[in-house]
Amino acid sequence: NDIWCLGVTLFMMITGCPPWSVASASDDRYMNMTNGFLRYMLDCWGVSRLVDDACLNLFESIFKTEADRIGLDEIKSHSW
């Protein structure tokens, strides 16, 4: 999905690192990201200062199942 890829690219631009190695249940970072532990993960990596609350909310809205994922119009009007 294009929104998902946009999220990965934006994440890498902001934090300077990829969000996970493989988008799979076998990747702990992927599972943390998609199960609501993004803030914890950013804290562990020492990059939480780069992601404000609005940006965190945007990432959490992007990294969901496709049925629950934020749409392009919602991204354009997002507070971040």
PDB file with one MODEL, atoms N, CA, C and O in Angstrom:
MODEL        1
ATOM      1  N   ASN A   1       0.839  -1.183   0.000  1.00  0.00           N
ATOM      2  CA  ASN A   1       0.000   0.000   0.000  1.00  0.00           C
ATOM      3  C   ASN A   1       0.887   1.250   0.000  1.00  0.00           C
ATOM      4  O   ASN A   1       1.910   1.300   0.682  1.00  0.00           O
ATOM      5  N   ASP A   2       0.479   2.243  -0.768  1.00  0.00           N
ATOM      6  CA  ASP A   2       1.259   3.476  -0.881  1.00  0.00           C
ATOM      7  C   ASP A   2       1.361   4.242   0.434  1.00  0.00           C
ATOM      8  O   ASP A   2       2.400   4.832   0.727  1.00  0.00           O
ATOM      9  N   ILE A   3       0.294   4.239   1.224  1.00  0.00           N
ATOM     10  CA  ILE A   3       0.308   4.943   2.508  1.00  0.00           C
ATOM     11  C   ILE A   3       1.343   4.298   3.430  1.00  0.00           C
ATOM     12  O   ILE A   3       2.093   4.994   4.115  1.00  0.00           O
ATOM     13  N   TRP A   4       1.376   2.983   3.441  1.00  0.00           N
ATOM     14  CA  TRP A   4       2.340   2.243   4.262  1.00  0.00           C
ATOM     15  C   TRP A   4       3.767   2.635   3.858  1.00  0.00           C
ATOM     16  O   TRP A   4       4.599   2.932   4.715  1.00  0.00           O
ATOM     17  N   CYS A   5       4.040   2.633   2.561  1.00  0.00           N
ATOM     18  CA  CYS A   5       5.375   2.992   2.056  1.00  0.00           C
ATOM     19  C   CYS A   5       5.720   4.435   2.393  1.00  0.00           C
ATOM     20  O   CYS A   5       6.864   4.741   2.728  1.00  0.00           O
ATOM     21  N   LEU A   6       4.744   5.313   2.307  1.00  0.00           N
ATOM     22  CA  LEU A   6       4.945   6.705   2.707  1.00  0.00           C
ATOM     23  C   LEU A   6       5.357   6.769   4.173  1.00  0.00           C
ATOM     24  O   LEU A   6       6.264   7.519   4.533  1.00  0.00           O
ATOM     25  N   GLY A   7       4.697   5.987   5.015  1.00  0.00           N
ATOM     26  CA  GLY A   7       5.031   5.965   6.439  1.00  0.00           C
ATOM     27  C   GLY A   7       6.447   5.486   6.690  1.00  0.00           C
ATOM     28  O   GLY A   7       7.163   6.067   7.506  1.00  0.00           O
ATOM     29  N   VAL A   8       6.860   4.435   5.999  1.00  0.00           N
ATOM     30  CA  VAL A   8       8.219   3.914   6.156  1.00  0.00           C
ATOM     31  C   VAL A   8       9.233   4.973   5.732  1.00  0.00           C
ATOM     32  O   VAL A   8      10.222   5.203   6.427  1.00  0.00           O
ATOM     33  N   THR A   9       8.988   5.612   4.600  1.00  0.00           N
ATOM     34  CA  THR A   9       9.903   6.641   4.096  1.00  0.00           C
ATOM     35  C   THR A   9       9.969   7.824   5.056  1.00  0.00           C
ATOM     36  O   THR A   9      11.059   8.306   5.367  1.00  0.00           O
ATOM     37  N   LEU A  10       8.823   8.295   5.525  1.00  0.00           N
ATOM     38  CA  LEU A  10       8.782   9.418   6.460  1.00  0.00           C
ATOM     39  C   LEU A  10       9.497   9.057   7.758  1.00  0.00           C
ATOM     40  O   LEU A  10      10.239   9.870   8.309  1.00  0.00           O
ATOM     41  N   PHE A  11       9.274   7.847   8.242  1.00  0.00           N
ATOM     42  CA  PHE A  11       9.933   7.394   9.462  1.00  0.00           C
ATOM     43  C   PHE A  11      11.448   7.451   9.299  1.00  0.00           C
ATOM     44  O   PHE A  11      12.154   7.935  10.184  1.00  0.00           O
ATOM     45  N   MET A  12      11.941   6.961   8.175  1.00  0.00           N
ATOM     46  CA  MET A  12      13.380   6.954   7.930  1.00  0.00           C
ATOM     47  C   MET A  12      13.935   8.374   7.788  1.00  0.00           C
ATOM     48  O   MET A  12      15.046   8.649   8.241  1.00  0.00           O
ATOM     49  N   MET A  13      13.184   9.262   7.173  1.00  0.00           N
ATOM     50  CA  MET A  13      13.633  10.643   7.022  1.00  0.00           C
ATOM     51  C   MET A  13      13.724  11.349   8.373  1.00  0.00           C
ATOM     52  O   MET A  13      14.640  12.139   8.602  1.00  0.00           O
ATOM     53  N   ILE A  14      12.787  11.069   9.259  1.00  0.00           N
ATOM     54  CA  ILE A  14      12.745  11.757  10.550  1.00  0.00           C
ATOM     55  C   ILE A  14      13.731  11.162  11.546  1.00  0.00           C
ATOM     56  O   ILE A  14      14.429  11.899  12.242  1.00  0.00           O
ATOM     57  N   THR A  15      13.794   9.838  11.621  1.00  0.00           N
ATOM     58  CA  THR A  15      14.622   9.200  12.638  1.00  0.00           C
ATOM     59  C   THR A  15      16.014   8.824  12.146  1.00  0.00           C
ATOM     60  O   THR A  15      16.932   8.662  12.949  1.00  0.00           O
ATOM     61  N   GLY A  16      16.177   8.685  10.842  1.00  0.00           N
ATOM     62  CA  GLY A  16      17.459   8.281  10.289  1.00  0.00           C
ATOM     63  C   GLY A  16      17.706   6.786  10.321  1.00  0.00           C
ATOM     64  O   GLY A  16      18.820   6.328  10.069  1.00  0.00           O
ATOM     65  N   CYS A  17      16.659   6.022  10.633  1.00  0.00           N
ATOM     66  CA  CYS A  17      16.818   4.564  10.670  1.00  0.00           C
ATOM     67  C   CYS A  17      15.527   3.900  10.181  1.00  0.00           C
ATOM     68  O   CYS A  17      14.447   4.482  10.285  1.00  0.00           O
ATOM     69  N   PRO A  18      15.644   2.692   9.654  1.00  0.00           N
ATOM     70  CA  PRO A  18      14.451   1.986   9.203  1.00  0.00           C
ATOM     71  C   PRO A  18      13.625   1.518  10.406  1.00  0.00           C
ATOM     72  O   PRO A  18      14.185   1.223  11.462  1.00  0.00           O
ATOM     73  N   PRO A  19      12.315   1.450  10.255  1.00  0.00           N
ATOM     74  CA  PRO A  19      11.481   1.046  11.388  1.00  0.00           C
ATOM     75  C   PRO A  19      11.622  -0.440  11.743  1.00  0.00           C
ATOM     76  O   PRO A  19      11.374  -0.818  12.888  1.00  0.00           O
ATOM     77  N   TRP A  20      12.009  -1.277  10.795  1.00  0.00           N
ATOM     78  CA  TRP A  20      12.181  -2.713  11.019  1.00  0.00           C
ATOM     79  C   TRP A  20      13.043  -3.286   9.908  1.00  0.00           C
ATOM     80  O   TRP A  20      13.314  -2.615   8.912  1.00  0.00           O
ATOM     81  N   SER A  21      13.468  -4.517  10.080  1.00  0.00           N
ATOM     82  CA  SER A  21      14.249  -5.186   9.040  1.00  0.00           C
ATOM     83  C   SER A  21      13.349  -5.843   8.019  1.00  0.00           C
ATOM     84  O   SER A  21      13.573  -5.727   6.815  1.00  0.00           O
ATOM     85  N   VAL A  22      12.322  -6.541   8.504  1.00  0.00           N
ATOM     86  CA  VAL A  22      11.384  -7.256   7.646  1.00  0.00           C
ATOM     87  C   VAL A  22       9.974  -7.017   8.182  1.00  0.00           C
ATOM     88  O   VAL A  22       9.731  -7.181   9.377  1.00  0.00           O
ATOM     89  N   ALA A  23       9.060  -6.638   7.322  1.00  0.00           N
ATOM     90  CA  ALA A  23       7.671  -6.425   7.742  1.00  0.00           C
ATOM     91  C   ALA A  23       7.010  -7.789   7.942  1.00  0.00           C
ATOM     92  O   ALA A  23       6.264  -8.277   7.094  1.00  0.00           O
ATOM     93  N   SER A  24       7.312  -8.377   9.086  1.00  0.00           N
ATOM     94  CA  SER A  24       6.864  -9.740   9.366  1.00  0.00           C
ATOM     95  C   SER A  24       6.721  -9.923  10.875  1.00  0.00           C
ATOM     96  O   SER A  24       7.386  -9.247  11.661  1.00  0.00           O
ATOM     97  N   ALA A  25       5.855 -10.836  11.260  1.00  0.00           N
ATOM     98  CA  ALA A  25       5.669 -11.140  12.679  1.00  0.00           C
ATOM     99  C   ALA A  25       6.950 -11.669  13.314  1.00  0.00           C
ATOM    100  O   ALA A  25       7.067 -11.673  14.540  1.00  0.00           O
ATOM    101  N   SER A  26       7.904 -12.111  12.518  1.00  0.00           N
ATOM    102  CA  SER A  26       9.169 -12.604  13.053  1.00  0.00           C
ATOM    103  C   SER A  26      10.131 -11.477  13.438  1.00  0.00           C
ATOM    104  O   SER A  26      11.162 -11.734  14.058  1.00  0.00           O
ATOM    105  N   ASP A  27       9.809 -10.246  13.080  1.00  0.00           N
ATOM    106  CA  ASP A  27      10.652  -9.083  13.383  1.00  0.00           C
ATOM    107  C   ASP A  27      10.077  -8.350  14.595  1.00  0.00           C
ATOM    108  O   ASP A  27       8.976  -7.804  14.527  1.00  0.00           O
ATOM    109  N   ASP A  28      10.820  -8.337  15.704  1.00  0.00           N
ATOM    110  CA  ASP A  28      10.334  -7.708  16.937  1.00  0.00           C
ATOM    111  C   ASP A  28      10.011  -6.232  16.751  1.00  0.00           C
ATOM    112  O   ASP A  28       9.025  -5.738  17.299  1.00  0.00           O
ATOM    113  N   ARG A  29      10.837  -5.522  15.979  1.00  0.00           N
ATOM    114  CA  ARG A  29      10.584  -4.089  15.762  1.00  0.00           C
ATOM    115  C   ARG A  29       9.277  -3.881  14.997  1.00  0.00           C
ATOM    116  O   ARG A  29       8.508  -2.970  15.306  1.00  0.00           O
ATOM    117  N   TYR A  30       9.036  -4.714  14.016  1.00  0.00           N
ATOM    118  CA  TYR A  30       7.778  -4.630  13.263  1.00  0.00           C
ATOM    119  C   TYR A  30       6.586  -4.865  14.187  1.00  0.00           C
ATOM    120  O   TYR A  30       5.593  -4.140  14.133  1.00  0.00           O
ATOM    121  N   MET A  31       6.696  -5.878  15.026  1.00  0.00           N
ATOM    122  CA  MET A  31       5.602  -6.186  15.942  1.00  0.00           C
ATOM    123  C   MET A  31       5.391  -5.055  16.950  1.00  0.00           C
ATOM    124  O   MET A  31       4.249  -4.718  17.262  1.00  0.00           O
ATOM    125  N   ASN A  32       6.476  -4.463  17.464  1.00  0.00           N
ATOM    126  CA  ASN A  32       6.338  -3.328  18.373  1.00  0.00           C
ATOM    127  C   ASN A  32       5.652  -2.154  17.688  1.00  0.00           C
ATOM    128  O   ASN A  32       4.762  -1.522  18.256  1.00  0.00           O
ATOM    129  N   MET A  33       6.072  -1.874  16.474  1.00  0.00           N
ATOM    130  CA  MET A  33       5.528  -0.746  15.715  1.00  0.00           C
ATOM    131  C   MET A  33       4.028  -0.919  15.458  1.00  0.00           C
ATOM    132  O   MET A  33       3.255   0.026  15.620  1.00  0.00           O
ATOM    133  N   THR A  34       3.626  -2.104  15.064  1.00  0.00           N
ATOM    134  CA  THR A  34       2.231  -2.316  14.673  1.00  0.00           C
ATOM    135  C   THR A  34       1.315  -2.674  15.845  1.00  0.00           C
ATOM    136  O   THR A  34       0.103  -2.804  15.667  1.00  0.00           O
ATOM    137  N   ASN A  35       1.888  -2.834  17.038  1.00  0.00           N
ATOM    138  CA  ASN A  35       1.072  -3.173  18.202  1.00  0.00           C
ATOM    139  C   ASN A  35       1.055  -2.086  19.263  1.00  0.00           C
ATOM    140  O   ASN A  35       0.756  -2.356  20.426  1.00  0.00           O
ATOM    141  N   GLY A  36       1.374  -0.855  18.866  1.00  0.00           N
ATOM    142  CA  GLY A  36       1.219   0.277  19.771  1.00  0.00           C
ATOM    143  C   GLY A  36       2.391   0.565  20.692  1.00  0.00           C
ATOM    144  O   GLY A  36       2.226   1.288  21.674  1.00  0.00           O
ATOM    145  N   PHE A  37       3.570   0.026  20.408  1.00  0.00           N
ATOM    146  CA  PHE A  37       4.730   0.269  21.260  1.00  0.00           C
ATOM    147  C   PHE A  37       5.764   1.164  20.587  1.00  0.00           C
ATOM    148  O   PHE A  37       6.959   1.066  20.866  1.00  0.00           O
ATOM    149  N   LEU A  38       5.298   2.030  19.706  1.00  0.00           N
ATOM    150  CA  LEU A  38       6.208   2.891  18.959  1.00  0.00           C
ATOM    151  C   LEU A  38       6.973   3.834  19.880  1.00  0.00           C
ATOM    152  O   LEU A  38       8.189   3.955  19.739  1.00  0.00           O
ATOM    153  N   ARG A  39       6.314   4.500  20.807  1.00  0.00           N
ATOM    154  CA  ARG A  39       6.992   5.442  21.718  1.00  0.00           C
ATOM    155  C   ARG A  39       8.074   4.714  22.512  1.00  0.00           C
ATOM    156  O   ARG A  39       9.186   5.220  22.661  1.00  0.00           O
ATOM    157  N   TYR A  40       7.750   3.537  23.014  1.00  0.00           N
ATOM    158  CA  TYR A  40       8.721   2.730  23.761  1.00  0.00           C
ATOM    159  C   TYR A  40       9.932   2.407  22.882  1.00  0.00           C
ATOM    160  O   TYR A  40      11.077   2.521  23.320  1.00  0.00           O
ATOM    161  N   MET A  41       9.668   2.008  21.658  1.00  0.00           N
ATOM    162  CA  MET A  41      10.738   1.658  20.733  1.00  0.00           C
ATOM    163  C   MET A  41      11.628   2.877  20.453  1.00  0.00           C
ATOM    164  O   MET A  41      12.853   2.760  20.455  1.00  0.00           O
ATOM    165  N   LEU A  42      11.025   4.024  20.216  1.00  0.00           N
ATOM    166  CA  LEU A  42      11.787   5.247  19.959  1.00  0.00           C
ATOM    167  C   LEU A  42      12.634   5.634  21.169  1.00  0.00           C
ATOM    168  O   LEU A  42      13.769   6.088  21.021  1.00  0.00           O
ATOM    169  N   ASP A  43      12.073   5.451  22.370  1.00  0.00           N
ATOM    170  CA  ASP A  43      12.831   5.718  23.598  1.00  0.00           C
ATOM    171  C   ASP A  43      14.042   4.799  23.690  1.00  0.00           C
ATOM    172  O   ASP A  43      15.142   5.249  24.013  1.00  0.00           O
ATOM    173  N   CYS A  44      13.847   3.522  23.412  1.00  0.00           N
ATOM    174  CA  CYS A  44      14.948   2.552  23.469  1.00  0.00           C
ATOM    175  C   CYS A  44      16.047   2.893  22.475  1.00  0.00           C
ATOM    176  O   CYS A  44      17.226   2.695  22.768  1.00  0.00           O
ATOM    177  N   TRP A  45      15.686   3.395  21.324  1.00  0.00           N
ATOM    178  CA  TRP A  45      16.654   3.755  20.288  1.00  0.00           C
ATOM    179  C   TRP A  45      17.313   5.111  20.544  1.00  0.00           C
ATOM    180  O   TRP A  45      18.294   5.460  19.888  1.00  0.00           O
ATOM    181  N   GLY A  46      16.772   5.872  21.497  1.00  0.00           N
ATOM    182  CA  GLY A  46      17.323   7.190  21.784  1.00  0.00           C
ATOM    183  C   GLY A  46      16.956   8.248  20.763  1.00  0.00           C
ATOM    184  O   GLY A  46      17.674   9.237  20.618  1.00  0.00           O
ATOM    185  N   VAL A  47      15.844   8.060  20.046  1.00  0.00           N
ATOM    186  CA  VAL A  47      15.441   9.031  19.020  1.00  0.00           C
ATOM    187  C   VAL A  47      14.057   9.625  19.280  1.00  0.00           C
ATOM    188  O   VAL A  47      13.502  10.289  18.405  1.00  0.00           O
ATOM    189  N   SER A  48      13.497   9.400  20.459  1.00  0.00           N
ATOM    190  CA  SER A  48      12.144   9.892  20.726  1.00  0.00           C
ATOM    191  C   SER A  48      12.055  11.411  20.648  1.00  0.00           C
ATOM    192  O   SER A  48      10.985  11.957  20.382  1.00  0.00           O
ATOM    193  N   ARG A  49      13.174  12.097  20.879  1.00  0.00           N
ATOM    194  CA  ARG A  49      13.167  13.567  20.809  1.00  0.00           C
ATOM    195  C   ARG A  49      12.877  14.075  19.393  1.00  0.00           C
ATOM    196  O   ARG A  49      12.492  15.230  19.211  1.00  0.00           O
ATOM    197  N   LEU A  50      13.062  13.218  18.404  1.00  0.00           N
ATOM    198  CA  LEU A  50      12.847  13.596  17.007  1.00  0.00           C
ATOM    199  C   LEU A  50      11.390  13.486  16.573  1.00  0.00           C
ATOM    200  O   LEU A  50      11.013  13.996  15.518  1.00  0.00           O
ATOM    201  N   VAL A  51      10.575  12.822  17.385  1.00  0.00           N
ATOM    202  CA  VAL A  51       9.190  12.535  17.004  1.00  0.00           C
ATOM    203  C   VAL A  51       8.254  13.147  18.047  1.00  0.00           C
ATOM    204  O   VAL A  51       8.129  12.630  19.158  1.00  0.00           O
ATOM    205  N   ASP A  52       7.601  14.245  17.682  1.00  0.00           N
ATOM    206  CA  ASP A  52       6.668  14.863  18.625  1.00  0.00           C
ATOM    207  C   ASP A  52       5.357  14.069  18.662  1.00  0.00           C
ATOM    208  O   ASP A  52       5.175  13.122  17.898  1.00  0.00           O
ATOM    209  N   ASP A  53       4.457  14.464  19.552  1.00  0.00           N
ATOM    210  CA  ASP A  53       3.218  13.709  19.748  1.00  0.00           C
ATOM    211  C   ASP A  53       2.360  13.641  18.491  1.00  0.00           C
ATOM    212  O   ASP A  53       1.758  12.605  18.209  1.00  0.00           O
ATOM    213  N   ALA A  54       2.299  14.733  17.733  1.00  0.00           N
ATOM    214  CA  ALA A  54       1.488  14.735  16.506  1.00  0.00           C
ATOM    215  C   ALA A  54       2.081  13.780  15.471  1.00  0.00           C
ATOM    216  O   ALA A  54       1.348  13.058  14.794  1.00  0.00           O
ATOM    217  N   CYS A  55       3.395  13.779  15.350  1.00  0.00           N
ATOM    218  CA  CYS A  55       4.060  12.877  14.412  1.00  0.00           C
ATOM    219  C   CYS A  55       3.873  11.426  14.855  1.00  0.00           C
ATOM    220  O   CYS A  55       3.626  10.549  14.027  1.00  0.00           O
ATOM    221  N   LEU A  56       3.990  11.177  16.147  1.00  0.00           N
ATOM    222  CA  LEU A  56       3.769   9.838  16.683  1.00  0.00           C
ATOM    223  C   LEU A  56       2.361   9.362  16.340  1.00  0.00           C
ATOM    224  O   LEU A  56       2.174   8.220  15.921  1.00  0.00           O
ATOM    225  N   ASN A  57       1.380  10.232  16.517  1.00  0.00           N
ATOM    226  CA  ASN A  57       0.009   9.885  16.180  1.00  0.00           C
ATOM    227  C   ASN A  57      -0.141   9.558  14.705  1.00  0.00           C
ATOM    228  O   ASN A  57      -0.861   8.627  14.343  1.00  0.00           O
ATOM    229  N   LEU A  58       0.528  10.312  13.857  1.00  0.00           N
ATOM    230  CA  LEU A  58       0.477  10.046  12.422  1.00  0.00           C
ATOM    231  C   LEU A  58       1.064   8.671  12.113  1.00  0.00           C
ATOM    232  O   LEU A  58       0.461   7.893  11.373  1.00  0.00           O
ATOM    233  N   PHE A  59       2.233   8.367  12.673  1.00  0.00           N
ATOM    234  CA  PHE A  59       2.826   7.049  12.455  1.00  0.00           C
ATOM    235  C   PHE A  59       1.897   5.942  12.952  1.00  0.00           C
ATOM    236  O   PHE A  59       1.702   4.933  12.274  1.00  0.00           O
ATOM    237  N   GLU A  60       1.335   6.136  14.125  1.00  0.00           N
ATOM    238  CA  GLU A  60       0.437   5.117  14.677  1.00  0.00           C
ATOM    239  C   GLU A  60      -0.810   4.949  13.812  1.00  0.00           C
ATOM    240  O   GLU A  60      -1.406   3.872  13.784  1.00  0.00           O
ATOM    241  N   SER A  61      -1.201   5.999  13.114  1.00  0.00           N
ATOM    242  CA  SER A  61      -2.356   5.928  12.217  1.00  0.00           C
ATOM    243  C   SER A  61      -2.009   5.272  10.889  1.00  0.00           C
ATOM    244  O   SER A  61      -2.880   4.714  10.221  1.00  0.00           O
ATOM    245  N   ILE A  62      -0.754   5.336  10.510  1.00  0.00           N
ATOM    246  CA  ILE A  62      -0.298   4.742   9.254  1.00  0.00           C
ATOM    247  C   ILE A  62       0.004   3.255   9.419  1.00  0.00           C
ATOM    248  O   ILE A  62      -0.396   2.441   8.586  1.00  0.00           O
ATOM    249  N   PHE A  63       0.708   2.903  10.491  1.00  0.00           N
ATOM    250  CA  PHE A  63       1.157   1.523  10.659  1.00  0.00           C
ATOM    251  C   PHE A  63       0.088   0.674  11.341  1.00  0.00           C
ATOM    252  O   PHE A  63       0.258   0.189  12.459  1.00  0.00           O
ATOM    253  N   LYS A  64      -1.008   0.519  10.627  1.00  0.00           N
ATOM    254  CA  LYS A  64      -2.146  -0.309  11.039  1.00  0.00           C
ATOM    255  C   LYS A  64      -2.511  -1.215   9.875  1.00  0.00           C
ATOM    256  O   LYS A  64      -1.983  -1.074   8.772  1.00  0.00           O
ATOM    257  N   THR A  65      -3.412  -2.137  10.133  1.00  0.00           N
ATOM    258  CA  THR A  65      -3.896  -2.958   9.031  1.00  0.00           C
ATOM    259  C   THR A  65      -4.531  -2.047   7.991  1.00  0.00           C
ATOM    260  O   THR A  65      -5.004  -0.959   8.318  1.00  0.00           O
ATOM    261  N   GLU A  66      -4.542  -2.479   6.769  1.00  0.00           N
ATOM    262  CA  GLU A  66      -5.032  -1.630   5.686  1.00  0.00           C
ATOM    263  C   GLU A  66      -6.455  -1.139   5.919  1.00  0.00           C
ATOM    264  O   GLU A  66      -6.783   0.002   5.590  1.00  0.00           O
ATOM    265  N   ALA A  67      -7.292  -1.988   6.480  1.00  0.00           N
ATOM    266  CA  ALA A  67      -8.689  -1.604   6.735  1.00  0.00           C
ATOM    267  C   ALA A  67      -8.789  -0.472   7.755  1.00  0.00           C
ATOM    268  O   ALA A  67      -9.727   0.323   7.702  1.00  0.00           O
ATOM    269  N   ASP A  68      -7.834  -0.390   8.683  1.00  0.00           N
ATOM    270  CA  ASP A  68      -7.869   0.615   9.746  1.00  0.00           C
ATOM    271  C   ASP A  68      -6.935   1.792   9.505  1.00  0.00           C
ATOM    272  O   ASP A  68      -6.911   2.737  10.294  1.00  0.00           O
ATOM    273  N   ARG A  69      -6.176   1.744   8.434  1.00  0.00           N
ATOM    274  CA  ARG A  69      -5.139   2.738   8.143  1.00  0.00           C
ATOM    275  C   ARG A  69      -5.735   4.081   7.731  1.00  0.00           C
ATOM    276  O   ARG A  69      -6.780   4.137   7.082  1.00  0.00           O
ATOM    277  N   ILE A  70      -5.070   5.138   8.108  1.00  0.00           N
ATOM    278  CA  ILE A  70      -5.439   6.496   7.725  1.00  0.00           C
ATOM    279  C   ILE A  70      -5.363   6.643   6.203  1.00  0.00           C
ATOM    280  O   ILE A  70      -4.529   6.012   5.554  1.00  0.00           O
ATOM    281  N   GLY A  71      -6.223   7.465   5.649  1.00  0.00           N
ATOM    282  CA  GLY A  71      -6.236   7.701   4.207  1.00  0.00           C
ATOM    283  C   GLY A  71      -5.469   8.961   3.837  1.00  0.00           C
ATOM    284  O   GLY A  71      -5.066   9.736   4.705  1.00  0.00           O
ATOM    285  N   LEU A  72      -5.274   9.154   2.552  1.00  0.00           N
ATOM    286  CA  LEU A  72      -4.503  10.295   2.073  1.00  0.00           C
ATOM    287  C   LEU A  72      -5.143  11.625   2.465  1.00  0.00           C
ATOM    288  O   LEU A  72      -4.440  12.545   2.884  1.00  0.00           O
ATOM    289  N   ASP A  73      -6.459  11.739   2.336  1.00  0.00           N
ATOM    290  CA  ASP A  73      -7.120  12.992   2.722  1.00  0.00           C
ATOM    291  C   ASP A  73      -6.948  13.273   4.214  1.00  0.00           C
ATOM    292  O   ASP A  73      -6.773  14.421   4.621  1.00  0.00           O
ATOM    293  N   GLU A  74      -7.000  12.218   5.023  1.00  0.00           N
ATOM    294  CA  GLU A  74      -6.795  12.389   6.470  1.00  0.00           C
ATOM    295  C   GLU A  74      -5.345  12.772   6.769  1.00  0.00           C
ATOM    296  O   GLU A  74      -5.090  13.567   7.673  1.00  0.00           O
ATOM    297  N   ILE A  75      -4.410  12.220   6.029  1.00  0.00           N
ATOM    298  CA  ILE A  75      -3.007  12.596   6.222  1.00  0.00           C
ATOM    299  C   ILE A  75      -2.813  14.064   5.902  1.00  0.00           C
ATOM    300  O   ILE A  75      -2.134  14.780   6.637  1.00  0.00           O
ATOM    301  N   LYS A  76      -3.408  14.517   4.802  1.00  0.00           N
ATOM    302  CA  LYS A  76      -3.267  15.913   4.390  1.00  0.00           C
ATOM    303  C   LYS A  76      -3.833  16.887   5.408  1.00  0.00           C
ATOM    304  O   LYS A  76      -3.360  18.017   5.522  1.00  0.00           O
ATOM    305  N   SER A  77      -4.852  16.448   6.154  1.00  0.00           N
ATOM    306  CA  SER A  77      -5.449  17.331   7.150  1.00  0.00           C
ATOM    307  C   SER A  77      -4.963  17.037   8.567  1.00  0.00           C
ATOM    308  O   SER A  77      -5.436  17.652   9.522  1.00  0.00           O
ATOM    309  N   HIS A  78      -4.034  16.114   8.710  1.00  0.00           N
ATOM    310  CA  HIS A  78      -3.510  15.745  10.035  1.00  0.00           C
ATOM    311  C   HIS A  78      -2.784  16.936  10.655  1.00  0.00           C
ATOM    312  O   HIS A  78      -2.196  17.749   9.942  1.00  0.00           O
ATOM    313  N   SER A  79      -2.826  17.034  11.955  1.00  0.00           N
ATOM    314  CA  SER A  79      -2.223  18.182  12.665  1.00  0.00           C
ATOM    315  C   SER A  79      -0.707  18.253  12.520  1.00  0.00           C
ATOM    316  O   SER A  79      -0.133  19.332  12.662  1.00  0.00           O
ATOM    317  N   TRP A  80      -0.053  17.148  12.247  1.00  0.00           N
ATOM    318  CA  TRP A  80       1.397  17.185  12.089  1.00  0.00           C
ATOM    319  C   TRP A  80       1.734  17.871  10.793  1.00  0.00           C
ATOM    320  O   TRP A  80       2.910  18.013  10.458  1.00  0.00           O
TER     321      TRP A  80
ENDMDL
END
